[in-house]
Amino acid sequence: MTTEKILAKYPGEVSELAIAARKLILKELPNIEEIPDEKANMIAFGYDHTYKDLICTIILSKKGIKIGLNKGSELPDPTGLLEGSGKVHKYVQINQTKELKDPALQQLINEGLKAWKLRVKK
């Protein structure tokens, strides 16, 4: 399954949001692997295909996208962008492309990278 096939399932504006989020993630996370998951309708990003190497995901819905952060509950979030009731994973709801330019979102992605680097050292 390719990213393009996943995106084709959604309205144009949702696909455009996902493509813009993908560009942000690829810019912020050097050499990251893109891992499309058709069953979950998401695109995962990690430094390997294992759960511990997952940094973030793009989760698509009919109305928008969420950028999910692996172990997001452990990340510093001074502006309160993270949502979700999960004890481990959190996400940022994105409804407009301009939200992807928020420096706090970029910082969260970078904090996810820092947390991964600490996890793999152990």
MOJOCOR-V874364 format. One record per run of one state. SS is the DSSP state (h for helix, s for strand, l for the rest). FROM is the first residue (numbers start at 1). TO is the last residue. If there is no record, write none. Layout:
# MOJOCOR-V874364
ss = <SS & SS>
from = <FROM & FROM>
to = <TO & TO>
This chain:
# MOJOCOR-V874364
ss = <l & h & l & h & l & s & l & s & l & h & s & l & s & l & h & l & s & l & s & l & h & l & h & l>
from = <1 & 3 & 8 & 12 & 29 & 33 & 38 & 42 & 47 & 51 & 54 & 61 & 65 & 70 & 72 & 75 & 83 & 84 & 90 & 95 & 97 & 102 & 103 & 122>
to = <2 & 7 & 11 & 28 & 32 & 37 & 41 & 46 & 50 & 53 & 60 & 64 & 69 & 71 & 74 & 82 & 83 & 89 & 94 & 96 & 101 & 102 & 121 & 122>
